[in-house]
Amino acid sequence: MPNAQLTDNFGRPITYLRLAVTDRCNLRCFYCMPEEGINYLPKKELLTYEEMERLISVTSELGIKKVRITGGEPFVRRDMITFLEQLSKIPLLDELHVTTNGVFTAAYIEQLKAINISSVNLSLDTLDPDRFLAITRRDEFNKVMRTFNLLLEAGIPLKLNMVVMDGKNIEDILPMAELTRDLPVSVRFIEEMPFNGTGTYKALKWDHARILSTLKETYPDISKMEDPKNSTASHYKIPGASGNIGIIAAYTRTFCGSCNRIRVTSQGVLKTCLYDRGALDIKSLLRSSTSDEALKAELIRAINSRHKDGWAAEASRKDKKNHESMSTIGG
């Protein structure tokens, strides 16, 4: 199957894989999991580094060019930096990215720079230490800000992810946007999603339109930028700013028509959409005698049964209440 490529049943090429390496996290962000945490998977239920490296190597032969490592929090898993170093050597992989909460990341920044990491997405929902504690339920603000500053000093491309939450961090929208004025960062405002591990979700009050309207009140000259192909974010720029602003309609799902990404959860389940229940048990295939070519065939079959968009994927679920945690799915 040397020329086979991952293209879904709607003709969309799949070139981007988000891989969760663990469901464990050292924070307890209320929009991701309950305060008591979630029932973490036993280690044997997680994909091993060898299994994940094989998966990425195989999918790169099917056209995956970009991989993002997520969690949980990737750096709570031992030897994560060694795993990233191995991934950086896969010849057909063009981009390797990491999403992190930044608590443990500072110790690895020089090694990330050495492997030429494509970018780091840093989860940062507020610039206020007290609100940080309220949102994450952990007093780790100073460690995250140290990581932020060290990433900038190292010159590693940096994106800040802020989930916009009514009554929690609305005061931070403008201060976060202001960071882009003098710093070469991309600040991304993300709609809150229903993956908090509790099965409850309040109606979305801050959608992408309201976030943009709020920004325009302070920055009436904010300009729309050209979005990269397949981007989930709509990009904007304050006149003269060093960085840029992105708004991600993660719940409204306005970008589904050009979606080029798939996810693999920490337990080895392929999700062709964030909102589906899983399309393929990759872990079982990796732990059987399945050859690389047979694995490719199964991946192609799953991609060719993809839902048109996130709304269709959500409607297909038998469980209408969502009890998943974003930490389990992969951020």
C-alpha positions as CSV (number, residue, x, y, z in Angstrom):
1,M,0.0,0.0,0.0
2,P,2.9,2.4,-0.8
3,N,0.8,5.2,-2.3
4,A,-2.3,5.1,0.0
5,Q,-3.1,8.3,1.8
6,L,-5.5,9.2,4.5
7,T,-8.4,10.9,2.9
8,D,-11.9,10.9,4.5
9,N,-15.2,10.1,2.8
10,F,-15.8,13.8,2.2
11,G,-12.5,14.2,0.3
12,R,-10.6,15.9,3.1
13,P,-6.9,14.8,3.3
14,I,-5.9,13.9,6.9
15,T,-2.4,15.3,7.6
16,Y,-2.5,16.1,11.4
17,L,-2.5,13.7,14.3
18,R,-3.1,14.8,18.0
19,L,-1.7,12.1,20.3
20,A,-2.5,11.9,24.0
21,V,0.4,10.3,25.8
22,T,-1.3,10.1,29.2
23,D,-4.6,10.9,30.9
24,R,-2.9,12.1,34.1
25,C,-2.5,15.7,35.0
26,N,-1.1,17.6,37.9
27,L,-3.7,20.4,37.7
28,R,-7.5,20.1,38.2
29,C,-8.9,22.7,35.8
30,F,-12.6,22.7,36.5
31,Y,-13.5,22.8,32.7
32,C,-11.5,19.6,32.2
33,M,-12.2,17.4,35.2
34,P,-13.9,17.4,38.6
35,E,-12.0,18.5,41.7
36,E,-11.4,15.0,42.9
37,G,-9.9,14.1,39.6
38,I,-10.8,11.2,37.4
39,N,-10.1,7.4,37.5
40,Y,-6.8,7.3,35.8
41,L,-5.9,4.4,33.5
42,P,-3.5,1.7,34.8
43,K,-0.1,2.1,33.1
44,K,-0.7,-1.1,31.2
45,E,-3.7,0.4,29.5
46,L,-1.7,3.3,28.1
47,L,0.1,3.0,24.8
48,T,3.8,2.4,25.3
49,Y,6.3,4.7,23.8
50,E,7.3,2.0,21.3
51,E,3.7,1.6,20.3
52,M,3.2,5.3,19.8
53,E,6.4,5.6,17.8
54,R,5.3,2.8,15.6
55,L,1.9,4.4,15.1
56,I,3.4,7.8,14.2
57,S,5.8,6.1,11.8
58,V,3.0,4.2,10.1
59,T,0.7,7.2,9.8
60,S,3.5,9.4,8.5
61,E,3.6,6.9,5.6
62,L,-0.1,7.6,5.0
63,G,0.4,11.4,4.8
64,I,0.5,12.6,8.4
65,K,2.9,15.4,8.4
66,K,2.1,17.1,11.7
67,V,1.9,15.6,15.2
68,R,0.9,17.3,18.4
69,I,1.7,15.6,21.7
70,T,-1.0,16.2,24.3
71,G,-2.3,14.7,27.6
72,G,-3.4,15.0,30.3
73,E,-0.1,16.8,30.9
74,P,2.6,15.2,28.7
75,F,5.5,15.9,31.1
76,V,4.0,14.0,34.0
77,R,5.0,10.9,32.0
78,R,8.5,9.7,32.7
79,D,11.1,10.0,29.9
80,M,8.8,12.2,27.8
81,I,11.7,14.2,26.4
82,T,13.4,11.1,25.2
83,F,10.2,10.1,23.4
84,L,10.0,13.5,21.8
85,E,13.7,13.1,20.7
86,Q,12.8,9.8,19.0
87,L,9.8,11.3,17.2
88,S,11.9,14.1,15.9
89,K,13.9,11.6,13.9
90,I,11.0,10.1,12.0
91,P,11.9,11.1,8.4
92,L,8.5,11.8,6.9
93,L,7.3,13.9,9.8
94,D,7.5,17.6,9.1
95,E,6.2,19.1,12.3
96,L,6.3,18.1,16.0
97,H,4.4,20.2,18.5
98,V,3.6,19.9,22.3
99,T,0.7,21.2,24.4
100,T,1.5,21.6,28.1
101,N,0.3,23.3,31.2
102,G,3.9,24.5,31.8
103,V,4.3,23.3,35.4
104,F,7.1,20.9,34.7
105,T,8.1,22.1,31.3
106,A,10.9,24.5,32.2
107,A,13.4,21.8,32.9
108,Y,13.1,20.6,29.3
109,I,13.2,23.8,27.3
110,E,16.8,23.5,26.1
111,Q,16.2,19.9,24.9
112,L,13.0,21.0,23.1
113,K,15.0,23.7,21.4
114,A,17.7,21.1,20.5
115,I,15.2,18.9,18.7
116,N,13.8,21.9,16.9
117,I,10.3,21.6,18.3
118,S,7.9,23.3,15.9
119,S,5.9,25.0,18.6
120,V,4.7,24.8,22.2
121,N,1.1,25.5,23.1
122,L,1.0,26.7,26.7
123,S,-2.3,26.5,28.6
124,L,-2.8,29.8,30.4
125,D,-6.3,30.8,31.2
126,T,-5.5,33.9,33.3
127,L,-2.7,36.3,34.2
128,D,-3.9,36.6,37.7
129,P,-2.5,34.3,40.4
130,D,-5.7,34.1,42.4
131,R,-7.9,33.3,39.4
132,F,-5.3,30.8,38.3
133,L,-5.7,29.0,41.6
134,A,-9.5,29.1,41.4
135,I,-9.5,27.7,37.8
136,T,-6.8,25.0,38.2
137,R,-7.3,24.3,41.9
138,R,-3.5,24.3,42.2
139,D,-1.1,27.1,43.2
140,E,1.3,26.7,40.3
141,F,1.1,30.1,38.6
142,N,4.7,31.1,39.2
143,K,6.0,27.9,37.6
144,V,3.9,28.4,34.5
145,M,5.0,32.0,34.1
146,R,8.6,30.9,34.4
147,T,8.1,28.4,31.6
148,F,6.4,31.1,29.6
149,N,9.4,33.5,30.0
150,L,12.0,30.7,29.3
151,L,10.2,29.7,26.1
152,L,10.3,33.3,24.9
153,E,14.0,33.5,25.7
154,A,14.7,30.3,23.9
155,G,12.9,31.6,20.8
156,I,10.6,28.6,20.6
157,P,7.3,29.5,18.7
158,L,4.7,30.0,21.4
159,K,1.0,29.9,21.5
160,L,-1.1,30.6,24.6
161,N,-4.4,28.8,25.0
162,M,-7.0,30.5,27.1
163,V,-10.4,28.8,27.5
164,V,-12.9,31.7,27.9
165,M,-15.3,31.0,30.8
166,D,-18.2,33.1,31.9
167,G,-17.7,34.3,35.5
168,K,-14.2,32.9,35.7
169,N,-11.7,34.8,33.5
170,I,-13.5,37.3,31.4
171,E,-11.3,40.0,33.0
172,D,-8.3,38.4,31.3
173,I,-9.4,38.7,27.7
174,L,-7.9,42.2,27.2
175,P,-4.7,41.6,29.3
176,M,-4.1,38.4,27.3
177,A,-4.6,40.2,24.0
178,E,-2.2,43.0,25.2
179,L,0.6,40.4,25.4
180,T,0.6,40.2,21.6
181,R,1.5,43.9,21.4
182,D,5.1,43.5,22.4
183,L,5.7,39.8,22.4
184,P,5.9,37.4,19.4
185,V,3.1,35.1,20.8
186,S,-0.2,33.9,19.5
187,V,-2.9,34.2,22.1
188,R,-5.8,31.9,21.3
189,F,-9.2,32.4,22.9
190,I,-11.1,29.1,22.9
191,E,-14.8,28.5,23.4
192,E,-15.5,26.3,26.4
193,M,-16.4,22.7,25.6
194,P,-18.5,20.0,27.3
195,F,-15.6,17.7,28.4
196,N,-15.3,18.4,32.1
197,G,-15.8,14.8,33.2
198,T,-19.1,15.5,35.1
199,G,-21.7,15.1,32.4
200,T,-23.0,18.7,33.0
201,Y,-22.5,21.7,30.7
202,K,-24.0,25.1,31.0
203,A,-25.1,26.9,27.8
204,L,-22.3,28.7,26.1
205,K,-22.3,32.4,26.9
206,W,-19.0,33.4,25.4
207,D,-18.9,32.2,21.8
208,H,-16.4,33.2,19.1
209,A,-18.6,36.2,18.0
210,R,-18.9,37.6,21.5
211,I,-15.1,37.2,22.1
212,L,-14.4,39.1,18.9
213,S,-17.0,41.8,19.7
214,T,-15.3,42.3,23.1
215,L,-11.9,42.7,21.5
216,K,-13.2,45.2,18.9
217,E,-14.6,47.4,21.6
218,T,-11.0,48.1,22.8
219,Y,-9.2,47.5,19.5
220,P,-11.6,48.9,16.8
221,D,-8.8,48.7,14.2
222,I,-8.1,45.0,14.9
223,S,-7.6,43.4,11.5
224,K,-8.4,40.0,10.1
225,M,-5.4,38.0,9.0
226,E,-5.3,35.3,6.4
227,D,-5.7,32.0,8.2
228,P,-3.3,29.1,7.5
229,K,-4.9,26.3,5.6
230,N,-7.0,23.9,7.8
231,S,-6.7,26.3,10.7
232,T,-9.1,25.9,13.6
233,A,-8.5,29.5,14.6
234,S,-9.6,32.7,13.0
235,H,-6.6,35.1,13.3
236,Y,-6.5,38.8,14.0
237,K,-3.9,41.4,14.7
238,I,-3.7,44.6,16.7
239,P,-2.1,47.2,14.5
240,G,1.6,47.2,15.0
241,A,1.6,44.2,17.3
242,S,4.4,41.7,17.4
243,G,2.1,38.7,17.9
244,N,-1.4,37.8,16.8
245,I,-4.7,36.7,18.3
246,G,-6.7,33.5,17.4
247,I,-10.3,32.7,18.2
248,I,-11.2,29.0,18.2
249,A,-14.9,28.1,17.8
250,A,-14.3,24.8,19.6
251,Y,-18.0,24.4,20.6
252,T,-19.6,26.3,17.8
253,R,-17.5,24.2,15.3
254,T,-17.4,26.6,12.4
255,F,-14.2,25.0,11.0
256,C,-15.3,21.4,10.5
257,G,-15.6,21.7,6.7
258,S,-11.8,21.9,6.4
259,C,-10.8,19.6,9.2
260,N,-7.6,17.7,8.5
261,R,-7.0,16.2,12.0
262,I,-7.6,13.0,13.9
263,R,-6.9,12.1,17.5
264,V,-5.6,9.1,19.3
265,T,-6.5,9.0,23.0
266,S,-4.1,7.8,25.7
267,Q,-5.8,4.4,25.8
268,G,-5.2,4.0,22.1
269,V,-8.6,4.8,20.6
270,L,-8.8,6.6,17.3
271,K,-11.2,9.6,17.3
272,T,-11.9,11.0,13.8
273,C,-13.7,13.9,15.6
274,L,-13.3,15.3,19.0
275,Y,-17.0,14.8,19.6
276,D,-17.3,11.1,18.5
277,R,-17.1,8.1,20.8
278,G,-14.2,6.5,19.0
279,A,-13.7,4.9,15.6
280,L,-11.0,2.3,16.0
281,D,-9.2,0.4,18.8
282,I,-5.7,1.0,17.7
283,K,-4.2,-0.4,20.9
284,S,-5.6,-3.9,20.2
285,L,-4.2,-3.8,16.7
286,L,-0.8,-2.7,17.9
287,R,-0.7,-5.5,20.6
288,S,-1.7,-8.2,18.2
289,S,0.2,-9.6,15.2
290,T,-1.2,-6.9,13.0
291,S,1.3,-5.9,10.3
292,D,2.0,-2.3,9.4
293,E,0.1,-2.8,6.1
294,A,-2.9,-4.2,7.9
295,L,-2.8,-1.4,10.4
296,K,-2.8,1.1,7.5
297,A,-5.8,-0.6,6.0
298,E,-7.8,-0.4,9.2
299,L,-6.9,3.3,9.6
300,I,-8.0,4.0,6.0
301,R,-11.3,2.1,6.6
302,A,-12.0,4.1,9.8
303,I,-11.2,7.5,8.1
304,N,-13.6,6.6,5.3
305,S,-16.5,6.3,7.8
306,R,-16.0,9.8,9.2
307,H,-18.8,12.1,10.3
308,K,-19.2,15.2,8.2
309,D,-18.8,17.5,11.2
310,G,-18.7,17.8,15.0
311,W,-22.5,18.1,15.2
312,A,-23.1,14.9,13.3
313,A,-20.5,13.1,15.4
314,E,-22.1,14.3,18.6
315,A,-25.6,13.3,17.3
316,S,-24.3,9.8,16.6
317,R,-23.5,9.2,20.3
318,K,-25.7,6.8,22.1
319,D,-24.9,8.5,25.4
320,K,-26.4,12.0,25.1
321,K,-24.8,13.2,28.3
322,N,-21.0,13.6,27.9
323,H,-19.1,12.3,30.9
324,E,-15.7,12.4,29.2
325,S,-12.8,14.4,30.6
326,M,-10.7,16.4,28.2
327,S,-7.7,14.9,30.0
328,T,-8.8,11.5,28.9
329,I,-9.6,12.5,25.3
330,G,-6.4,14.5,24.8
331,G,-6.3,18.3,24.9
